[in-house]
Amino acid sequence: MYYMELALGQYGGEAPLTIFSCVPIAKGVGAAMVMVSLIVAIYYNVIMSYTLYYMFASMQKVLPWTTCNNEWNTKYCYVRGENITYFTNLIANTSLTLKTAAEEYYNNKVLGANVIEDGVQVSSYNIANLGPIKWDVVLCLLLSWIVVFACLMKGIKSSGKVCAPWVCLPPVGVLIYVLMSLHTKIDENAELIEQDLEPLNEKELIIKDNVIGTMV
């Protein structure tokens, strides 16, 4: 099907709604292609809006989805890599489950699906009760549609100019992430080395004091 779309588009140079005029019985195929493309564009732009949301949220020293001391976190939140024995024992005989900081950030902060008060979930929203509009996510969705419109505004001539910076953005982001990870790793290794050297320094001082005392 995809090959047929490419072949017909390349050969005829027509839009989906007009290319099938050569086969009147298949005119509905062109309309279906447009509808499917519209549906795909809608949910892809929603995913793109979440990407923009996380990109803007990451422009701070401490990433908000790596801690559990925020207003949207519950008391059953934990950070990956930390000791969760206490929390596991706390909910051992209950139906409650632990949730990672990243999961609570997405559900409670980004989507606003749950209402949290004093570390406790007091209510939640669903398909029957959608809750208030998340204006920060709406603005990110609007920005994603603006980008799509800018790419398609003047056809292929404008798409190249608009897409160029967005194509360069992922490798630049990966490079920044790698550099930040290396910097963090270097700091952690330096702290470990300092911790390992502290006992050695104390022993060295004790030996020096003993030697000086013996010489005196």
Order of alpha helices (4+ residues) and beta strands (2+ residues): alpha-alpha-alpha-beta-alpha-beta-alpha-beta-beta-alpha-alpha
